[in-house]
Amino acid sequence: MTLVSSASAARRGRVKASHRMPLIVGALIGALAIAAVCYLLWPTWRPMAAGGPDRTPVSIGDTLFNVPTKSFRVKYQAHSGPQERIDLAFLYPSLAPPERLHHITAEEIDSFQPIDRIFVSIAAHHDVMAPEMRLRTIYPHYLEPQPSAAIDGLAVRPFRDGSPYAGEDLVIADSPAFAARCSRDKLTPGMCTAERRIEGADLSFRFPRAWLAGWRDIAVALDRLTAQMHAANGPS
């Protein structure tokens, strides 16, 4: 009897084991399938700033600009969405965004470092007088009465002493159209500011006065920067 009971128990054990094997095999197959799906669906991308890895869309005065991310001069401004003002910099003549600023030594601080970039500010104008209107109606009242001779197509008109623009000159040309207010060289080199309006925003471009020797190239550069940041279908 003992032998019969032992044989029956062994058979029952084999039957149970044979019933468990399909379950174990199925569980293993299911686990492998889940692992494969998770591997295939696991995200391999990295988050990028809106507008692509190197461009940031910014709305200023309800006007959309697509700005090179590396061109922001102020860190907290480097984000997409509506803003009141942004400050940018571009290398000249390449018009590429500058690389990260490097630390300079005490010797370099003591020596003058030439400016190699165009500084750009874009701000909502809130319906103040447009730059073109100031050029036609405001500036002429403060210029010296005697006209100045044009140099290589560029006329330089000094502002009167005691005027709001004392110590500056108005430089203008017709072909290509170009206008800027420029401070004169003193202890520091003179700087020029050219302005233009696009819809709800005013753009101010600042560059060294010494660059006026190639003012036609500057005029082209300002047009290119404007078009690259405000192209209707993205950057050109």
Backbone bond lengths (Angstrom), bond angles and torsions (degrees), N, CA, C in turn:
res aa  C-N    CA-C-N  psi(-1)  N-CA   C-N-CA  omega(-1)  CA-C   N-CA-C  phi
1 M - - - 1.460 - - 1.520 111.40 -
2 T 1.316 112.47 -38.29 1.467 116.70 -179.62 1.508 110.88 -63.56
3 L 1.346 116.40 -39.46 1.461 120.71 -179.96 1.516 110.82 -66.34
4 V 1.349 116.03 -39.44 1.462 119.87 179.68 1.512 110.50 -65.34
5 S 1.347 117.95 -42.14 1.462 121.13 179.92 1.514 111.34 -64.08
6 S 1.345 115.26 -41.40 1.463 118.80 -179.96 1.521 110.56 -64.20
7 A 1.318 116.52 -40.62 1.476 119.50 179.85 1.514 111.03 -65.49
8 S 1.334 116.33 -40.28 1.470 119.42 179.27 1.530 110.79 -64.85
9 A 1.327 116.36 -41.76 1.469 119.11 179.03 1.514 111.23 -63.63
10 A 1.330 116.55 -37.78 1.475 119.56 179.86 1.512 110.58 -65.61
11 R 1.376 115.02 -41.31 1.464 117.86 178.57 1.520 111.53 -63.47
12 R 1.363 116.18 -42.30 1.466 118.60 179.18 1.532 110.77 -62.60
13 G 1.363 116.73 -38.60 1.469 119.80 178.31 1.517 111.91 -62.17
14 R 1.371 114.68 -40.64 1.471 117.84 179.69 1.517 111.40 -67.86
15 V 1.334 116.75 -36.29 1.461 120.72 179.29 1.531 110.22 -65.24
16 K 1.357 116.29 -45.20 1.452 118.98 179.08 1.520 111.53 -63.11
17 A 1.354 114.71 -41.46 1.469 118.04 179.50 1.516 110.88 -63.33
18 S 1.365 115.97 -39.15 1.468 118.93 179.69 1.516 111.17 -67.59
19 H 1.345 117.63 -29.33 1.461 120.36 177.03 1.531 111.69 -74.49
20 R 1.343 116.58 -32.27 1.461 119.83 -179.03 1.524 113.24 -76.13
21 M 1.316 117.12 -27.88 1.459 119.77 -175.58 1.531 113.40 -58.81
22 P 1.358 119.16 -46.18 1.474 117.65 177.37 1.528 112.55 -60.23
23 L 1.367 115.91 -36.07 1.455 118.55 179.27 1.527 111.06 -65.56
24 I 1.343 115.81 -42.30 1.471 119.71 180.00 1.515 110.58 -65.02
25 V 1.349 115.31 -44.93 1.471 119.24 179.72 1.525 110.70 -62.91
26 G 1.344 116.77 -41.54 1.463 120.30 178.81 1.515 112.31 -63.39
27 A 1.363 115.23 -41.07 1.462 118.92 179.01 1.527 110.97 -63.71
28 L 1.343 116.77 -40.99 1.464 120.18 178.15 1.524 111.36 -63.48
29 I 1.341 115.99 -43.77 1.467 119.32 179.00 1.527 110.38 -63.13
30 G 1.340 117.14 -41.72 1.456 120.53 178.77 1.519 112.48 -62.71
31 A 1.348 115.09 -42.39 1.459 118.96 179.37 1.520 110.91 -64.01
32 L 1.341 116.86 -41.47 1.468 119.83 178.25 1.525 110.91 -64.13
33 A 1.344 117.03 -39.83 1.466 120.20 179.44 1.525 111.01 -64.36
34 I 1.335 117.44 -43.15 1.464 121.12 179.24 1.533 109.90 -63.40
35 A 1.334 116.37 -42.14 1.462 119.82 179.14 1.522 111.09 -62.34
36 A 1.348 116.23 -40.60 1.466 119.42 179.68 1.523 111.30 -65.35
37 V 1.342 117.39 -42.36 1.459 120.61 179.55 1.522 110.56 -64.34
38 C 1.344 116.93 -43.25 1.471 120.01 179.01 1.518 111.25 -61.85
39 Y 1.338 116.38 -38.88 1.466 119.43 179.53 1.522 110.91 -64.78
40 L 1.356 115.92 -42.51 1.460 119.95 -178.54 1.520 112.10 -68.89
41 L 1.347 117.17 -34.01 1.459 120.62 -176.53 1.525 113.25 -92.17
42 W 1.308 117.82 -6.17 1.473 119.38 -177.99 1.526 109.54 -64.28
43 P 1.316 119.05 126.99 1.469 120.68 -175.10 1.526 111.90 -65.25
44 T 1.330 115.33 129.84 1.465 121.01 177.30 1.512 111.51 -108.93
45 W 1.362 118.09 -1.71 1.457 120.87 179.08 1.508 110.40 -84.62
46 R 1.328 115.10 162.46 1.460 122.08 175.64 1.517 108.95 -115.75
47 P 1.321 117.64 143.07 1.468 118.94 178.93 1.521 110.94 -60.61
48 M 1.339 116.77 139.82 1.457 122.13 178.99 1.512 108.89 -126.51
49 A 1.305 116.12 154.71 1.457 120.72 177.60 1.513 110.09 -64.42
50 A 1.337 116.93 149.38 1.459 120.85 178.97 1.519 110.06 -58.63
51 G 1.351 115.56 140.17 1.452 120.02 179.68 1.511 112.76 91.53
52 G 1.366 118.18 2.98 1.447 120.04 179.22 1.516 110.66 107.37
53 P 1.341 116.40 171.87 1.465 119.71 -175.01 1.514 114.37 -68.92
54 D 1.338 117.86 -22.77 1.458 118.76 -174.92 1.525 113.39 -122.32
55 R 1.323 118.94 7.66 1.468 122.48 179.90 1.521 110.26 -130.62
56 T 1.332 115.37 144.21 1.464 121.34 178.58 1.530 108.87 -127.54
57 P 1.330 118.52 117.22 1.462 120.12 177.30 1.525 111.20 -75.88
58 V 1.317 116.07 128.08 1.464 121.86 -177.81 1.525 108.74 -131.31
59 S 1.330 116.99 136.67 1.455 122.56 177.27 1.522 108.90 -106.68
60 I 1.343 116.48 120.58 1.455 122.21 179.80 1.526 108.16 -127.63
61 G 1.312 116.94 121.37 1.451 119.90 -175.97 1.515 111.82 58.75
62 D 1.349 116.24 37.09 1.476 122.84 -177.58 1.525 112.08 61.37
63 T 1.315 117.20 22.56 1.459 122.46 177.02 1.518 108.44 -115.87
64 L 1.339 117.12 128.67 1.460 121.39 -174.88 1.522 110.96 -87.88
65 F 1.331 115.62 131.37 1.462 122.94 174.15 1.527 108.37 -125.53
66 N 1.331 115.75 142.15 1.456 121.60 177.52 1.526 106.85 -110.31
67 V 1.321 116.66 101.68 1.463 122.39 -165.35 1.528 110.84 -104.48
68 P 1.327 118.60 134.01 1.472 119.74 172.23 1.523 110.34 -58.06
69 T 1.315 116.85 125.60 1.459 121.26 -173.28 1.523 112.14 -59.78
70 K 1.321 117.46 -37.07 1.466 120.71 -177.40 1.529 112.62 -73.86
71 S 1.327 117.45 -9.09 1.466 119.24 -176.32 1.528 112.71 -84.18
72 F 1.337 118.67 -10.97 1.467 120.52 -179.36 1.526 110.11 -64.41
73 R 1.335 116.23 130.92 1.466 120.60 177.11 1.529 111.60 -89.28
74 V 1.324 117.31 -22.78 1.466 122.37 -178.33 1.525 107.99 -114.71
75 K 1.317 116.72 121.92 1.455 121.23 -171.33 1.520 112.69 -59.80
76 Y 1.347 117.56 -43.56 1.463 118.95 -174.54 1.530 112.48 -69.81
77 Q 1.360 117.55 -13.77 1.461 119.96 177.53 1.533 112.28 -82.82
78 A 1.318 117.40 -11.70 1.468 121.18 -172.27 1.528 111.39 -81.29
79 H 1.323 115.95 66.07 1.462 120.77 175.43 1.520 108.65 -148.28
80 S 1.307 116.23 157.25 1.459 120.92 -179.81 1.516 110.62 -80.13
81 G 1.355 115.07 163.45 1.454 120.32 178.03 1.513 112.41 109.39
82 P 1.340 117.37 -178.02 1.469 121.65 -178.96 1.525 111.74 -66.84
83 Q 1.325 116.19 138.86 1.463 122.45 174.91 1.526 108.52 -144.08
84 E 1.327 115.22 156.78 1.461 120.90 178.33 1.524 111.04 -83.06
85 R 1.335 117.13 -33.99 1.460 121.50 -176.31 1.525 109.12 -160.80
86 I 1.342 115.59 146.96 1.452 120.58 171.41 1.524 108.27 -135.82
87 D 1.340 115.88 153.07 1.455 122.45 -179.71 1.530 108.57 -124.72
88 L 1.328 115.51 127.33 1.465 122.26 -171.36 1.519 110.89 -128.19
89 A 1.323 116.15 166.63 1.468 121.73 174.91 1.521 108.59 -144.91
90 F 1.340 116.17 142.93 1.458 123.15 178.86 1.525 109.16 -136.90
91 L 1.323 115.94 136.45 1.453 119.97 177.13 1.525 109.83 -67.86
92 Y 1.332 115.57 146.86 1.466 120.35 177.12 1.518 108.47 -121.97
93 P 1.338 118.24 133.59 1.476 127.36 13.09 1.526 115.45 -96.01
94 S 1.339 119.55 1.33 1.462 120.25 -174.71 1.524 112.58 -69.14
95 L 1.347 117.89 -26.84 1.469 124.79 -175.62 1.523 112.49 64.21
96 A 1.340 116.80 18.87 1.459 121.19 175.73 1.530 109.53 -83.46
97 P 1.334 117.94 152.38 1.472 119.30 175.18 1.521 109.42 -63.65
98 P 1.325 117.90 142.60 1.471 119.78 179.35 1.522 111.16 -71.22
99 E 1.331 115.09 153.63 1.457 119.70 173.54 1.528 108.69 -75.14
100 R 1.316 115.54 172.84 1.468 120.17 -179.07 1.528 109.87 -58.35
101 L 1.327 116.34 138.65 1.457 121.00 -179.61 1.521 110.55 -62.91
102 H 1.328 116.41 140.14 1.452 120.73 178.36 1.530 109.52 -101.27
103 H 1.319 116.05 155.00 1.458 120.75 178.76 1.524 109.41 -71.73
104 I 1.313 116.08 139.85 1.453 120.24 -179.95 1.522 109.84 -111.73
105 T 1.317 115.31 156.58 1.461 121.17 -177.48 1.524 110.37 -87.00
106 A 1.350 115.35 170.62 1.463 120.20 178.43 1.519 110.67 -62.66
107 E 1.334 117.09 -34.70 1.460 120.12 178.78 1.520 111.20 -65.09
108 E 1.335 116.16 -38.39 1.459 119.70 179.40 1.523 111.45 -69.91
109 I 1.340 117.29 -32.38 1.457 120.25 178.30 1.518 109.88 -64.81
110 D 1.332 116.68 -39.82 1.459 120.89 -178.27 1.522 112.87 -69.10
111 S 1.327 117.31 -23.39 1.461 120.24 179.98 1.521 109.91 -100.50
112 F 1.327 116.22 149.40 1.459 120.41 -178.65 1.528 110.46 -71.60
113 Q 1.321 116.15 130.19 1.455 121.80 177.75 1.523 108.98 -103.45
114 P 1.327 118.30 112.94 1.465 119.64 -177.59 1.524 111.72 -61.68
115 I 1.316 115.63 144.46 1.464 121.24 179.09 1.527 108.57 -79.22
116 D 1.316 115.77 132.06 1.462 120.28 -177.45 1.522 112.16 -120.60
117 R 1.340 116.81 22.83 1.467 118.33 -175.28 1.532 111.59 -146.37
118 I 1.327 113.18 160.83 1.463 121.72 173.83 1.526 107.50 -99.98
119 F 1.323 116.56 128.73 1.467 121.59 178.01 1.535 108.49 -97.01
120 V 1.322 115.79 132.87 1.459 121.51 -176.31 1.521 109.57 -125.86
121 S 1.328 116.26 130.41 1.465 121.83 172.39 1.524 108.05 -118.66
122 I 1.313 116.72 133.57 1.463 122.43 176.88 1.521 107.36 -121.19
123 A 1.332 117.33 122.73 1.464 121.15 -176.09 1.521 109.83 -140.13
124 A 1.316 115.97 149.71 1.468 121.02 174.25 1.526 109.13 -65.70
125 H 1.338 117.46 134.16 1.471 119.00 -174.07 1.529 113.98 -90.94
126 H 1.325 118.09 -18.55 1.470 122.10 177.40 1.540 111.73 51.89
127 D 1.306 115.85 39.04 1.472 123.08 173.26 1.525 114.15 66.07
128 V 1.321 118.39 23.78 1.465 118.74 170.73 1.525 108.24 -72.84
129 M 1.324 117.02 170.19 1.463 121.00 -176.91 1.533 110.72 -58.83
130 A 1.311 115.84 134.69 1.453 121.49 -178.24 1.529 110.46 -70.21
131 P 1.332 118.36 150.15 1.469 121.16 178.53 1.523 112.89 -55.16
132 E 1.329 118.05 -39.25 1.466 120.92 179.99 1.527 111.26 -64.09
133 M 1.337 115.91 -35.81 1.458 119.68 179.05 1.527 110.97 -71.08
134 R 1.320 118.22 -40.29 1.467 120.28 176.05 1.523 110.95 -60.94
135 L 1.331 116.05 -39.19 1.463 120.23 -179.75 1.521 111.06 -62.23
136 R 1.339 117.43 -36.03 1.467 120.87 -176.02 1.522 113.16 -87.73
137 T 1.332 117.52 -33.10 1.473 119.06 -169.78 1.526 115.19 -115.00
138 I 1.321 119.02 -25.92 1.465 121.35 -175.02 1.527 111.42 -99.76
139 Y 1.306 117.01 -55.13 1.460 120.22 -175.25 1.528 113.93 -56.26
140 P 1.332 119.76 -41.47 1.474 118.72 -177.24 1.527 113.65 -56.84
141 H 1.327 119.11 -28.03 1.460 121.71 -179.19 1.532 112.42 -69.81
142 Y 1.323 117.61 -19.71 1.459 120.96 -174.97 1.526 113.50 -110.44
143 L 1.323 117.22 4.18 1.458 120.28 -179.37 1.521 111.44 -83.31
144 E 1.327 116.21 152.29 1.462 120.56 172.21 1.528 108.77 -59.82
145 P 1.334 117.75 144.06 1.471 119.68 -174.18 1.519 114.12 -66.25
146 Q 1.323 117.35 -35.65 1.462 117.79 -176.90 1.532 109.91 -76.63
147 P 1.329 116.60 132.07 1.464 119.61 177.58 1.523 110.13 -71.65
148 S 1.306 116.65 152.15 1.463 121.21 177.94 1.518 109.41 -103.17
149 A 1.313 115.45 153.19 1.455 120.05 -179.96 1.528 109.67 -74.66
150 A 1.324 115.00 143.69 1.462 119.85 177.89 1.526 109.78 -76.71
151 I 1.332 115.79 138.20 1.465 121.89 177.67 1.520 107.61 -115.49
152 D 1.327 115.22 113.83 1.473 120.64 -177.98 1.526 110.54 54.67
153 G 1.332 116.30 40.11 1.458 120.83 178.09 1.504 115.19 83.08
154 L 1.348 117.88 -0.68 1.459 121.59 -177.82 1.527 109.48 -111.15
155 A 1.335 117.77 120.62 1.458 122.42 178.97 1.523 109.20 -91.90
156 V 1.341 116.17 135.08 1.459 122.17 179.00 1.525 108.22 -115.26
157 R 1.336 117.49 113.51 1.465 122.85 -177.31 1.526 109.14 -114.45
158 P 1.340 119.52 115.41 1.468 120.72 179.00 1.526 111.91 -74.39
159 F 1.321 116.16 144.72 1.463 121.60 172.01 1.531 109.16 -82.13
160 R 1.333 116.21 150.29 1.464 121.46 -178.45 1.525 111.22 -68.35
161 D 1.326 115.46 147.69 1.461 120.56 171.40 1.529 108.78 -64.55
162 G 1.307 116.27 141.28 1.456 121.17 -178.63 1.521 113.33 87.08
163 S 1.331 118.77 -7.98 1.457 121.72 177.45 1.527 109.11 -84.25
164 P 1.329 117.92 167.04 1.478 119.76 178.40 1.523 112.74 -61.03
165 Y 1.345 117.41 -16.72 1.456 120.82 -177.16 1.527 111.47 -115.00
166 A 1.321 117.17 25.52 1.463 121.30 -179.65 1.530 110.01 -57.48
167 G 1.330 115.02 140.49 1.464 120.06 -179.04 1.512 113.27 85.73
168 E 1.336 116.92 5.50 1.462 121.14 179.71 1.529 109.61 -122.96
169 D 1.332 114.62 163.25 1.461 122.43 174.73 1.515 108.90 -124.68
170 L 1.323 115.04 148.18 1.459 120.81 172.10 1.527 107.83 -98.47
171 V 1.318 117.26 122.50 1.465 121.28 178.92 1.523 107.32 -112.01
172 I 1.324 116.68 127.55 1.467 121.40 -175.76 1.518 110.16 -139.40
173 A 1.325 114.61 152.52 1.464 121.69 176.23 1.520 107.91 -150.95
174 D 1.329 115.54 157.58 1.464 120.85 -177.75 1.526 113.10 -101.31
175 S 1.317 117.99 -34.05 1.465 119.70 -173.79 1.534 110.19 -138.18
176 P 1.339 116.22 102.07 1.469 128.25 -3.90 1.522 110.84 -73.47
177 A 1.334 116.10 161.22 1.461 120.81 -179.35 1.525 109.29 -63.80
178 F 1.334 114.71 129.69 1.467 119.54 -176.21 1.519 108.26 -155.82
179 A 1.335 116.94 137.39 1.460 121.77 177.25 1.520 108.63 -153.82
180 A 1.342 115.15 138.25 1.458 119.73 178.98 1.521 109.47 -157.60
181 R 1.325 116.69 151.72 1.465 122.84 168.94 1.512 107.82 -99.22
182 C 1.349 115.82 130.72 1.463 119.46 -174.56 1.527 110.45 -127.76
183 S 1.317 116.39 129.37 1.462 119.98 171.85 1.526 108.70 -75.55
184 R 1.336 115.81 157.91 1.464 120.30 -177.29 1.529 110.41 -91.84
185 D 1.331 114.09 154.04 1.464 119.49 178.73 1.520 109.90 -64.98
186 K 1.329 115.93 128.22 1.470 121.80 175.52 1.523 107.35 -134.75
187 L 1.322 117.63 -127.35 1.456 119.54 175.02 1.517 111.29 -65.15
188 T 1.331 114.82 -29.59 1.464 120.64 174.76 1.522 108.49 -118.13
189 P 1.333 117.57 152.51 1.465 119.86 -179.59 1.524 111.26 -62.00
190 G 1.340 115.89 147.12 1.457 120.73 178.27 1.524 111.81 -67.00
191 M 1.327 114.88 151.54 1.464 122.02 178.28 1.521 109.08 -124.47
192 C 1.331 115.74 149.09 1.464 122.52 178.90 1.525 109.80 -113.57
193 T 1.336 114.96 147.78 1.462 121.50 176.40 1.520 108.97 -127.88
194 A 1.328 115.69 121.08 1.462 122.24 174.56 1.519 107.94 -112.81
195 E 1.335 116.19 138.27 1.464 120.49 -174.70 1.528 110.44 -126.84
196 R 1.309 114.54 150.29 1.467 120.41 173.16 1.522 109.09 -154.31
197 R 1.325 115.73 155.78 1.466 121.61 -178.05 1.515 110.29 -111.54
198 I 1.337 115.40 136.92 1.463 122.16 172.67 1.523 107.28 -129.41
199 E 1.310 116.27 108.69 1.464 122.42 178.94 1.535 110.36 51.88
200 G 1.332 118.77 -115.17 1.462 120.79 -175.40 1.510 115.03 -92.23
201 A 1.337 118.29 10.58 1.462 120.90 -175.63 1.520 111.30 -130.10
202 D 1.333 115.99 148.81 1.463 123.09 172.76 1.522 109.02 -108.73
203 L 1.322 116.78 135.09 1.459 123.19 177.54 1.523 108.98 -107.70
204 S 1.320 117.38 131.39 1.458 123.12 176.45 1.522 108.42 -119.09
205 F 1.335 116.24 123.63 1.455 122.60 179.37 1.530 108.45 -109.41
206 R 1.328 118.19 126.90 1.456 122.53 179.32 1.529 109.76 -119.12
207 F 1.328 115.99 135.53 1.465 121.23 -176.97 1.529 108.54 -155.26
208 P 1.325 118.52 160.53 1.467 121.24 -178.31 1.530 112.46 -64.31
209 R 1.311 115.47 140.34 1.462 120.71 178.25 1.527 111.44 -60.48
210 A 1.328 117.24 -31.23 1.463 121.07 -179.47 1.529 111.97 -58.23
211 W 1.327 117.05 -23.53 1.461 119.62 -179.02 1.523 112.65 -73.32
212 L 1.330 118.39 -9.70 1.466 120.16 -179.09 1.522 112.24 -61.86
213 A 1.330 117.56 -17.09 1.466 119.33 175.76 1.524 110.71 -59.43
214 G 1.314 116.57 -27.37 1.471 121.18 174.70 1.507 110.76 -118.36
215 W 1.341 115.92 51.56 1.467 119.98 -171.64 1.517 113.19 -62.47
216 R 1.328 117.84 -29.51 1.477 119.45 178.60 1.532 110.57 -64.90
217 D 1.313 116.83 -39.48 1.463 119.91 176.80 1.527 110.61 -65.66
218 I 1.328 116.90 -36.72 1.466 119.98 177.13 1.524 110.23 -63.88
219 A 1.330 117.09 -43.98 1.466 120.63 179.71 1.525 110.57 -59.00
220 V 1.337 116.81 -43.18 1.466 120.46 178.18 1.523 110.39 -64.63
221 A 1.334 117.31 -40.82 1.464 120.90 -178.97 1.526 111.33 -62.90
222 L 1.328 117.43 -40.71 1.467 119.91 179.78 1.527 110.95 -65.91
223 D 1.338 116.13 -38.84 1.468 119.29 176.45 1.527 110.95 -63.76
224 R 1.320 116.37 -41.30 1.467 120.18 -179.39 1.523 111.29 -64.79
225 L 1.330 116.84 -45.14 1.461 119.55 179.14 1.521 111.41 -60.97
226 T 1.334 116.03 -42.84 1.460 119.94 179.39 1.524 110.88 -61.08
227 A 1.335 116.46 -46.31 1.464 120.40 -178.31 1.525 111.36 -66.24
228 Q 1.326 118.00 -39.04 1.471 120.71 -178.38 1.519 111.93 -65.79
229 M 1.334 116.64 -35.11 1.457 119.14 -177.11 1.521 112.62 -87.96
230 H 1.336 117.26 -20.68 1.464 119.48 -174.91 1.521 111.94 -126.12
231 A 1.330 117.89 27.10 1.456 120.34 176.95 1.522 109.31 -65.38
232 A 1.333 115.83 139.46 1.477 120.29 -175.83 1.518 111.54 -63.62
233 N 1.340 117.96 -32.96 1.456 121.50 -176.13 1.521 111.81 -113.97
234 G 1.328 117.43 29.99 1.448 120.36 178.40 1.507 110.62 100.81
235 P 1.365 117.43 -178.43 1.438 121.78 -176.42 1.503 112.25 -66.63
236 S 1.330 116.68 144.08 1.468 119.99 179.19 1.505 109.76 -89.14
